[in-house]
Structures are given as C-alpha cells and as structure tokens.
Amino acid sequence: MDRENKPKLMNRLSRIEGQVRGVARMVDEGRYCIDVLTQLQAVKAALVRVETEMLRDHLSHCIESAIVSGDAIEQRAKANELITLLERANR
C-alpha cells in the first residue's frame, strides 16, 4: 500500500463507518425504506471508491515492482492474485 495514500484511505473508511452507523440508526428508527436504500447506495459507492484506490495502489506498486524485478515467478504470483480477486468479485 502507498504510505502517502494511507491517511486518505483511513479517512474515507472512517466516514464510511459513520455512514453505516447512520444507516443502522435509520433502520432502528423505522425510517422510510427509500431513504435507507439511498444511504445504502451511497455507502456502496464510497466502498467502491476505496476499492478502486486500493486496486490502483496495488497495480502501481506491488504489480509494477514484480514486473520491474524481472522475477517471472513473482510476476505470475501477482497476476494470479489479481485474477483470483476478480473471480471472487464476479461470484
């Protein structure tokens, strides 16, 4: 993970945590379904942005390092990790 990005990602995750607590409170209070669903969509979108940033970091650091190293075994391992991740996402 890019150390420079870590504070930004942690801040985003803290905001998402607050959003989730807010959604739980809305459900507990019996708020209107569409309002809860709207907030759930916002949480999902925020998680996707964090996931995208993490993926970008992985590609620009971990995978790039494997490519630059010239180590074919490490390159295959990183490629397989990414393929496995994408396969799980599509289940």
MOPAC internal coordinates of N, CA, C and O (Angstrom, degrees):
PM7 1SCF
backbone

  N    0.0000 0     0.00 0     0.00 0    0    0    0
  C    1.4437 1     0.00 0     0.00 0    1    0    0
  C    1.5251 1   108.95 1     0.00 0    2    1    0
  O    1.2310 1   120.84 1   -38.63 1    3    2    1
  N    1.3052 1   116.00 1   141.37 1    3    2    1
  C    1.4539 1   122.30 1   177.09 1    5    3    2
  C    1.5235 1   108.94 1   -70.23 1    6    5    3
  O    1.2310 1   120.66 1   -62.49 1    7    6    5
  N    1.3104 1   116.34 1   117.51 1    7    6    5
  C    1.4710 1   120.56 1  -177.69 1    9    7    6
  C    1.5162 1   112.21 1   -61.95 1   10    9    7
  O    1.2310 1   120.30 1   149.64 1   11   10    9
  N    1.3136 1   117.03 1   -30.36 1   11   10    9
  C    1.4622 1   120.27 1   178.58 1   13   11   10
  C    1.5224 1   111.09 1   -68.63 1   14   13   11
  O    1.2310 1   120.15 1   150.09 1   15   14   13
  N    1.3081 1   117.32 1   -29.91 1   15   14   13
  C    1.4580 1   122.99 1  -178.79 1   17   15   14
  C    1.5284 1   112.74 1   -82.56 1   18   17   15
  O    1.2310 1   120.24 1   158.88 1   19   18   17
  N    1.3096 1   117.15 1   -21.12 1   19   18   17
  C    1.4571 1   120.98 1  -173.01 1   21   19   18
  C    1.5265 1   113.46 1   -55.22 1   22   21   19
  O    1.2310 1   118.51 1   131.59 1   23   22   21
  N    1.3378 1   120.44 1   -48.41 1   23   22   21
  C    1.4727 1   119.08 1   179.69 1   25   23   22
  C    1.5289 1   112.80 1   -59.84 1   26   25   23
  O    1.2310 1   120.88 1   141.01 1   27   26   25
  N    1.3373 1   115.92 1   -38.99 1   27   26   25
  C    1.4643 1   120.07 1   179.36 1   29   27   26
  C    1.5337 1   110.59 1   -64.55 1   30   29   27
  O    1.2310 1   120.71 1   135.89 1   31   30   29
  N    1.3292 1   116.25 1   -44.11 1   31   30   29
  C    1.4583 1   119.79 1   179.51 1   33   31   30
  C    1.5297 1   111.24 1   -66.22 1   34   33   31
  O    1.2310 1   120.42 1   138.72 1   35   34   33
  N    1.3254 1   116.80 1   -41.28 1   35   34   33
  C    1.4629 1   120.16 1   179.22 1   37   35   34
  C    1.5357 1   110.55 1   -63.56 1   38   37   35
  O    1.2310 1   120.34 1   141.92 1   39   38   37
  N    1.3300 1   116.96 1   -38.08 1   39   38   37
  C    1.4523 1   120.84 1   177.22 1   41   39   38
  C    1.5269 1   110.70 1   -63.90 1   42   41   39
  O    1.2310 1   120.68 1   135.50 1   43   42   41
  N    1.3211 1   116.31 1   -44.50 1   43   42   41
  C    1.4698 1   120.11 1   177.95 1   45   43   42
  C    1.5257 1   111.12 1   -61.68 1   46   45   43
  O    1.2310 1   120.70 1   136.47 1   47   46   45
  N    1.3248 1   116.26 1   -43.53 1   47   46   45
  C    1.4644 1   119.83 1  -179.96 1   49   47   46
  C    1.5255 1   111.43 1   -64.92 1   50   49   47
  O    1.2310 1   119.82 1   143.83 1   51   50   49
  N    1.3073 1   117.95 1   -36.17 1   51   50   49
  C    1.4649 1   121.08 1   176.74 1   53   51   50
  C    1.5240 1   110.72 1   -64.50 1   54   53   51
  O    1.2310 1   120.78 1   139.27 1   55   54   53
  N    1.3288 1   116.12 1   -40.73 1   55   54   53
  C    1.4751 1   119.11 1   177.26 1   57   55   54
  C    1.5240 1   110.71 1   -64.46 1   58   57   55
  O    1.2310 1   120.62 1   139.32 1   59   58   57
  N    1.3289 1   116.43 1   -40.68 1   59   58   57
  C    1.4686 1   120.27 1   178.92 1   61   59   58
  C    1.5238 1   109.69 1   -63.51 1   62   61   59
  O    1.2310 1   120.60 1   138.41 1   63   62   61
  N    1.3208 1   116.46 1   -41.59 1   63   62   61
  C    1.4633 1   120.54 1   177.40 1   65   63   62
  C    1.5281 1   110.23 1   -57.42 1   66   65   63
  O    1.2310 1   120.39 1   136.96 1   67   66   65
  N    1.3161 1   116.86 1   -43.04 1   67   66   65
  C    1.4664 1   121.01 1   177.29 1   69   67   66
  C    1.5142 1   111.81 1   -64.37 1   70   69   67
  O    1.2310 1   120.70 1   140.07 1   71   70   69
  N    1.3339 1   116.26 1   -39.93 1   71   70   69
  C    1.4689 1   120.15 1   177.21 1   73   71   70
  C    1.5199 1   110.91 1   -61.14 1   74   73   71
  O    1.2310 1   120.37 1   136.60 1   75   74   73
  N    1.3286 1   116.90 1   -43.40 1   75   74   73
  C    1.4650 1   120.97 1  -178.84 1   77   75   74
  C    1.5339 1   110.15 1   -64.15 1   78   77   75
  O    1.2310 1   120.68 1   138.13 1   79   78   77
  N    1.3344 1   116.31 1   -41.87 1   79   78   77
  C    1.4656 1   119.13 1   176.26 1   81   79   78
  C    1.5291 1   110.57 1   -61.13 1   82   81   79
  O    1.2310 1   120.98 1   141.11 1   83   82   81
  N    1.3383 1   115.73 1   -38.89 1   83   82   81
  C    1.4616 1   119.77 1   177.49 1   85   83   82
  C    1.5153 1   112.13 1   -64.06 1   86   85   83
  O    1.2310 1   120.22 1   140.38 1   87   86   85
  N    1.3186 1   117.19 1   -39.62 1   87   86   85
  C    1.4682 1   121.03 1   177.97 1   89   87   86
  C    1.5324 1   109.48 1   -64.79 1   90   89   87
  O    1.2310 1   120.25 1   137.06 1   91   90   89
  N    1.3254 1   117.12 1   -42.94 1   91   90   89
  C    1.4679 1   120.25 1   178.57 1   93   91   90
  C    1.5228 1   110.26 1   -60.50 1   94   93   91
  O    1.2310 1   120.49 1   139.62 1   95   94   93
  N    1.3090 1   116.67 1   -40.38 1   95   94   93
  C    1.4618 1   121.41 1   178.74 1   97   95   94
  C    1.5264 1   109.82 1   -64.17 1   98   97   95
  O    1.2310 1   120.78 1   138.77 1   99   98   97
  N    1.3465 1   116.11 1   -41.23 1   99   98   97
  C    1.4611 1   120.24 1   178.55 1  101   99   98
  C    1.5264 1   111.20 1   -61.34 1  102  101   99
  O    1.2310 1   120.74 1   136.83 1  103  102  101
  N    1.3253 1   116.19 1   -43.17 1  103  102  101
  C    1.4733 1   120.00 1   179.02 1  105  103  102
  C    1.5242 1   109.50 1   -64.45 1  106  105  103
  O    1.2310 1   120.56 1   135.12 1  107  106  105
  N    1.3213 1   116.53 1   -44.88 1  107  106  105
  C    1.4629 1   121.40 1   179.82 1  109  107  106
  C    1.5342 1   111.16 1   -59.37 1  110  109  107
  O    1.2310 1   120.55 1   142.89 1  111  110  109
  N    1.3186 1   116.56 1   -37.11 1  111  110  109
  C    1.4650 1   121.46 1  -178.91 1  113  111  110
  C    1.5238 1   112.59 1   -82.13 1  114  113  111
  O    1.2310 1   120.45 1   174.73 1  115  114  113
  N    1.3352 1   116.74 1    -5.27 1  115  114  113
  C    1.4578 1   120.35 1   179.25 1  117  115  114
  C    1.5232 1   113.29 1    72.71 1  118  117  115
  O    1.2310 1   120.38 1  -145.98 1  119  118  117
  N    1.3133 1   116.87 1    34.02 1  119  118  117
  C    1.4598 1   120.98 1  -178.95 1  121  119  118
  C    1.5221 1   110.90 1   -64.97 1  122  121  119
  O    1.2310 1   121.03 1   -18.31 1  123  122  121
  N    1.3054 1   115.63 1   161.69 1  123  122  121
  C    1.4554 1   123.80 1  -178.29 1  125  123  122
  C    1.5292 1   110.41 1   -57.79 1  126  125  123
  O    1.2310 1   120.92 1   -46.65 1  127  126  125
  N    1.3221 1   115.84 1   133.35 1  127  126  125
  C    1.4666 1   122.39 1  -173.88 1  129  127  126
  C    1.5294 1   113.06 1   -53.12 1  130  129  127
  O    1.2310 1   120.27 1   135.41 1  131  130  129
  N    1.3252 1   117.08 1   -44.59 1  131  130  129
  C    1.4616 1   120.26 1  -177.74 1  133  131  130
  C    1.5270 1   110.62 1   -63.25 1  134  133  131
  O    1.2310 1   120.25 1   143.27 1  135  134  133
  N    1.3253 1   117.13 1   -36.73 1  135  134  133
  C    1.4656 1   119.97 1   177.64 1  137  135  134
  C    1.5271 1   110.74 1   -64.11 1  138  137  135
  O    1.2310 1   120.66 1   137.61 1  139  138  137
  N    1.3295 1   116.35 1   -42.39 1  139  138  137
  C    1.4757 1   120.60 1   178.60 1  141  139  138
  C    1.5241 1   109.87 1   -65.84 1  142  141  139
  O    1.2310 1   120.73 1   134.89 1  143  142  141
  N    1.3197 1   116.22 1   -45.11 1  143  142  141
  C    1.4621 1   120.26 1  -179.71 1  145  143  142
  C    1.5301 1   111.40 1   -62.47 1  146  145  143
  O    1.2310 1   120.16 1   142.70 1  147  146  145
  N    1.3059 1   117.30 1   -37.30 1  147  146  145
  C    1.4653 1   121.21 1   176.86 1  149  147  146
  C    1.5235 1   110.34 1   -61.30 1  150  149  147
  O    1.2310 1   120.59 1   136.17 1  151  150  149
  N    1.3159 1   116.48 1   -43.83 1  151  150  149
  C    1.4646 1   120.37 1   178.97 1  153  151  150
  C    1.5335 1   111.26 1   -67.64 1  154  153  151
  O    1.2310 1   120.32 1   143.84 1  155  154  153
  N    1.3296 1   116.99 1   -36.16 1  155  154  153
  C    1.4661 1   120.00 1   176.97 1  157  155  154
  C    1.5252 1   110.58 1   -63.89 1  158  157  155
  O    1.2310 1   120.34 1   140.64 1  159  158  157
  N    1.3209 1   116.96 1   -39.36 1  159  158  157
  C    1.4630 1   119.43 1   176.80 1  161  159  158
  C    1.5279 1   111.03 1   -63.56 1  162  161  159
  O    1.2310 1   120.60 1   142.51 1  163  162  161
  N    1.3200 1   116.46 1   -37.49 1  163  162  161
  C    1.4611 1   120.02 1   178.51 1  165  163  162
  C    1.5312 1   110.72 1   -65.51 1  166  165  163
  O    1.2310 1   120.41 1   140.17 1  167  166  165
  N    1.3323 1   116.82 1   -39.83 1  167  166  165
  C    1.4697 1   121.09 1   177.90 1  169  167  166
  C    1.5235 1   109.90 1   -63.61 1  170  169  167
  O    1.2310 1   120.45 1   134.00 1  171  170  169
  N    1.3369 1   116.75 1   -46.00 1  171  170  169
  C    1.4568 1   120.11 1   179.46 1  173  171  170
  C    1.5207 1   111.32 1   -60.70 1  174  173  171
  O    1.2310 1   120.07 1   137.72 1  175  174  173
  N    1.3222 1   117.46 1   -42.28 1  175  174  173
  C    1.4630 1   120.88 1  -179.89 1  177  175  174
  C    1.5289 1   110.16 1   -64.31 1  178  177  175
  O    1.2310 1   120.37 1   140.23 1  179  178  177
  N    1.3145 1   116.89 1   -39.77 1  179  178  177
  C    1.4703 1   120.29 1   179.01 1  181  179  178
  C    1.5240 1   110.63 1   -65.48 1  182  181  179
  O    1.2310 1   119.94 1   140.28 1  183  182  181
  N    1.3245 1   117.72 1   -39.72 1  183  182  181
  C    1.4637 1   121.16 1   177.43 1  185  183  182
  C    1.5236 1   110.97 1   -65.03 1  186  185  183
  O    1.2310 1   120.43 1   141.02 1  187  186  185
  N    1.3137 1   116.79 1   -38.98 1  187  186  185
  C    1.4655 1   120.28 1   177.92 1  189  187  186
  C    1.5234 1   110.22 1   -62.42 1  190  189  187
  O    1.2310 1   120.01 1   141.30 1  191  190  189
  N    1.3374 1   117.58 1   -38.70 1  191  190  189
  C    1.4688 1   120.07 1   178.55 1  193  191  190
  C    1.5291 1   110.52 1   -65.03 1  194  193  191
  O    1.2310 1   119.99 1   139.92 1  195  194  193
  N    1.3303 1   117.62 1   -40.08 1  195  194  193
  C    1.4701 1   120.53 1   177.21 1  197  195  194
  C    1.5251 1   109.64 1   -65.51 1  198  197  195
  O    1.2310 1   120.67 1   135.95 1  199  198  197
  N    1.3187 1   116.32 1   -44.05 1  199  198  197
  C    1.4658 1   120.70 1   179.37 1  201  199  198
  C    1.5312 1   110.57 1   -60.38 1  202  201  199
  O    1.2310 1   120.26 1   136.98 1  203  202  201
  N    1.3105 1   117.12 1   -43.02 1  203  202  201
  C    1.4617 1   121.19 1   179.53 1  205  203  202
  C    1.5180 1   110.97 1   -62.21 1  206  205  203
  O    1.2310 1   120.56 1   137.41 1  207  206  205
  N    1.3109 1   116.53 1   -42.59 1  207  206  205
  C    1.4655 1   120.18 1   179.80 1  209  207  206
  C    1.5296 1   110.58 1   -66.04 1  210  209  207
  O    1.2310 1   120.12 1   139.56 1  211  210  209
  N    1.3335 1   117.38 1   -40.44 1  211  210  209
  C    1.4610 1   120.95 1   177.48 1  213  211  210
  C    1.5248 1   110.51 1   -63.86 1  214  213  211
  O    1.2310 1   120.26 1   138.41 1  215  214  213
  N    1.3051 1   117.12 1   -41.59 1  215  214  213
  C    1.4620 1   121.19 1   178.60 1  217  215  214
  C    1.5297 1   110.47 1   -64.19 1  218  217  215
  O    1.2310 1   120.70 1   138.24 1  219  218  217
  N    1.3264 1   116.27 1   -41.76 1  219  218  217
  C    1.4615 1   120.64 1   177.94 1  221  219  218
  C    1.5314 1   110.05 1   -60.50 1  222  221  219
  O    1.2310 1   120.43 1   135.76 1  223  222  221
  N    1.3338 1   116.79 1   -44.24 1  223  222  221
  C    1.4664 1   120.98 1   177.81 1  225  223  222
  C    1.5218 1   111.03 1   -61.73 1  226  225  223
  O    1.2310 1   120.73 1   136.83 1  227  226  225
  N    1.3311 1   116.20 1   -43.17 1  227  226  225
  C    1.4604 1   120.08 1  -179.14 1  229  227  226
  C    1.5301 1   110.51 1   -61.75 1  230  229  227
  O    1.2310 1   120.96 1   135.74 1  231  230  229
  N    1.3163 1   115.78 1   -44.26 1  231  230  229
  C    1.4688 1   119.53 1  -179.83 1  233  231  230
  C    1.5231 1   111.86 1   -66.15 1  234  233  231
  O    1.2310 1   120.46 1   139.06 1  235  234  233
  N    1.3193 1   116.73 1   -40.94 1  235  234  233
  C    1.4584 1   119.00 1  -174.47 1  237  235  234
  C    1.5267 1   113.74 1   -83.40 1  238  237  235
  O    1.2310 1   120.15 1   168.61 1  239  238  237
  N    1.3278 1   117.32 1   -11.39 1  239  238  237
  C    1.4623 1   119.04 1   179.23 1  241  239  238
  C    1.5291 1   111.69 1  -118.48 1  242  241  239
  O    1.2310 1   120.63 1   114.74 1  243  242  241
  N    1.3133 1   116.40 1   -65.26 1  243  242  241
  C    1.4693 1   119.98 1  -174.14 1  245  243  242
  C    1.5268 1   112.20 1   -66.01 1  246  245  243
  O    1.2310 1   120.69 1   129.28 1  247  246  245
  N    1.3131 1   116.28 1   -50.72 1  247  246  245
  C    1.4639 1   119.15 1  -177.47 1  249  247  246
  C    1.5227 1   110.34 1   -71.33 1  250  249  247
  O    1.2310 1   120.37 1   138.83 1  251  250  249
  N    1.3220 1   116.90 1   -41.17 1  251  250  249
  C    1.4682 1   119.54 1   177.88 1  253  251  250
  C    1.5289 1   111.01 1   -60.68 1  254  253  251
  O    1.2310 1   120.27 1   139.69 1  255  254  253
  N    1.3243 1   117.09 1   -40.31 1  255  254  253
  C    1.4737 1   120.53 1   178.14 1  257  255  254
  C    1.5196 1   111.14 1   -62.27 1  258  257  255
  O    1.2310 1   120.47 1   139.70 1  259  258  257
  N    1.3341 1   116.72 1   -40.30 1  259  258  257
  C    1.4619 1   120.05 1   178.95 1  261  259  258
  C    1.5251 1   110.69 1   -64.75 1  262  261  259
  O    1.2310 1   120.77 1   140.48 1  263  262  261
  N    1.3134 1   116.14 1   -39.52 1  263  262  261
  C    1.4623 1   119.69 1   179.34 1  265  263  262
  C    1.5241 1   110.52 1   -66.14 1  266  265  263
  O    1.2310 1   120.55 1   132.76 1  267  266  265
  N    1.3184 1   116.55 1   -47.24 1  267  266  265
  C    1.4665 1   121.53 1  -178.11 1  269  267  266
  C    1.5242 1   111.17 1   -64.66 1  270  269  267
  O    1.2310 1   120.42 1   147.16 1  271  270  269
  N    1.3383 1   116.81 1   -32.84 1  271  270  269
  C    1.4646 1   120.06 1  -177.70 1  273  271  270
  C    1.5286 1   112.26 1   -64.80 1  274  273  271
  O    1.2310 1   121.07 1   153.15 1  275  274  273
  N    1.3285 1   115.55 1   -26.85 1  275  274  273
  C    1.4570 1   119.32 1  -177.76 1  277  275  274
  C    1.5161 1   113.43 1    78.33 1  278  277  275
  O    1.2310 1   120.24 1  -177.58 1  279  278  277
  N    1.3191 1   117.15 1     2.42 1  279  278  277
  C    1.4680 1   122.84 1  -179.07 1  281  279  278
  C    1.5337 1   108.78 1   -81.55 1  282  281  279
  O    1.2310 1   120.85 1   -74.90 1  283  282  281
  N    1.3300 1   115.98 1   105.10 1  283  282  281
  C    1.4637 1   121.13 1  -175.63 1  285  283  282
  C    1.5216 1   111.97 1   -61.93 1  286  285  283
  O    1.2310 1   119.88 1   144.12 1  287  286  285
  N    1.3281 1   117.84 1   -35.88 1  287  286  285
  C    1.4673 1   120.72 1   179.93 1  289  287  286
  C    1.5282 1   109.88 1   -65.63 1  290  289  287
  O    1.2310 1   120.68 1   135.60 1  291  290  289
  N    1.3159 1   116.31 1   -44.40 1  291  290  289
  C    1.4718 1   121.00 1   178.51 1  293  291  290
  C    1.5301 1   110.82 1   -64.87 1  294  293  291
  O    1.2310 1   120.36 1   140.91 1  295  294  293
  N    1.3078 1   116.92 1   -39.09 1  295  294  293
  C    1.4695 1   120.81 1   178.55 1  297  295  294
  C    1.5263 1   110.76 1   -62.24 1  298  297  295
  O    1.2310 1   120.91 1   134.42 1  299  298  297
  N    1.3449 1   115.86 1   -45.58 1  299  298  297
  C    1.4682 1   119.81 1   178.57 1  301  299  298
  C    1.5289 1   110.75 1   -64.09 1  302  301  299
  O    1.2310 1   120.37 1   139.84 1  303  302  301
  N    1.3168 1   116.91 1   -40.16 1  303  302  301
  C    1.4671 1   120.80 1  -179.88 1  305  303  302
  C    1.5318 1   110.32 1   -61.57 1  306  305  303
  O    1.2310 1   120.20 1   134.17 1  307  306  305
  N    1.3192 1   117.23 1   -45.83 1  307  306  305
  C    1.4693 1   120.71 1   179.75 1  309  307  306
  C    1.5210 1   110.95 1   -65.74 1  310  309  307
  O    1.2310 1   120.30 1   139.78 1  311  310  309
  N    1.3198 1   117.03 1   -40.22 1  311  310  309
  C    1.4666 1   120.37 1   178.16 1  313  311  310
  C    1.5265 1   110.20 1   -64.05 1  314  313  311
  O    1.2310 1   120.27 1   137.44 1  315  314  313
  N    1.3311 1   117.09 1   -42.56 1  315  314  313
  C    1.4664 1   120.84 1   179.27 1  317  315  314
  C    1.5247 1   111.88 1   -64.97 1  318  317  315
  O    1.2310 1   120.37 1   141.82 1  319  318  317
  N    1.3352 1   116.90 1   -38.18 1  319  318  317
  C    1.4705 1   120.00 1   176.23 1  321  319  318
  C    1.5256 1   110.70 1   -58.72 1  322  321  319
  O    1.2310 1   121.08 1   134.80 1  323  322  321
  N    1.3202 1   115.54 1   -45.20 1  323  322  321
  C    1.4562 1   120.69 1  -178.59 1  325  323  322
  C    1.5291 1   111.11 1   -66.52 1  326  325  323
  O    1.2310 1   120.35 1   137.76 1  327  326  325
  N    1.3105 1   116.93 1   -42.24 1  327  326  325
  C    1.4626 1   121.06 1   178.36 1  329  327  326
  C    1.5313 1   110.03 1   -61.86 1  330  329  327
  O    1.2310 1   120.22 1   135.29 1  331  330  329
  N    1.3269 1   117.18 1   -44.71 1  331  330  329
  C    1.4614 1   121.40 1   179.29 1  333  331  330
  C    1.5314 1   110.50 1   -61.05 1  334  333  331
  O    1.2310 1   120.50 1   137.33 1  335  334  333
  N    1.3112 1   116.65 1   -42.67 1  335  334  333
  C    1.4612 1   121.15 1   178.52 1  337  335  334
  C    1.5254 1   110.57 1   -60.12 1  338  337  335
  O    1.2310 1   120.61 1   132.81 1  339  338  337
  N    1.3286 1   116.45 1   -47.19 1  339  338  337
  C    1.4600 1   120.58 1  -179.10 1  341  339  338
  C    1.5206 1   111.59 1   -66.33 1  342  341  339
  O    1.2310 1   119.85 1   144.35 1  343  342  341
  N    1.3206 1   117.89 1   -35.65 1  343  342  341
  C    1.4650 1   120.83 1   176.96 1  345  343  342
  C    1.5235 1   110.51 1   -63.91 1  346  345  343
  O    1.2310 1   120.57 1   137.06 1  347  346  345
  N    1.3231 1   116.51 1   -42.94 1  347  346  345
  C    1.4901 1   119.80 1   179.03 1  349  347  346
  C    1.5154 1   110.29 1   -63.43 1  350  349  347
  O    1.2310 1   119.86 1   143.18 1  351  350  349
  N    1.3098 1   117.88 1   -36.82 1  351  350  349
  C    1.4618 1   121.35 1  -178.69 1  353  351  350
  C    1.5238 1   111.48 1   -66.67 1  354  353  351
  O    1.2310 1   120.30 1   153.56 1  355  354  353
  N    1.3195 1   117.04 1   -26.44 1  355  354  353
  C    1.4643 1   121.09 1  -177.01 1  357  355  354
  C    1.5257 1   114.01 1   -92.97 1  358  357  355
  O    1.2310 1   120.24 1  -175.25 1  359  358  357
  N    1.3151 1   117.15 1     4.75 1  359  358  357
  C    1.4720 1   119.44 1   179.04 1  361  359  358
  C    1.4981 1   111.27 1   -81.25 1  362  361  359
  O    1.2310 1   120.10 1   180.00 1  363  362  361

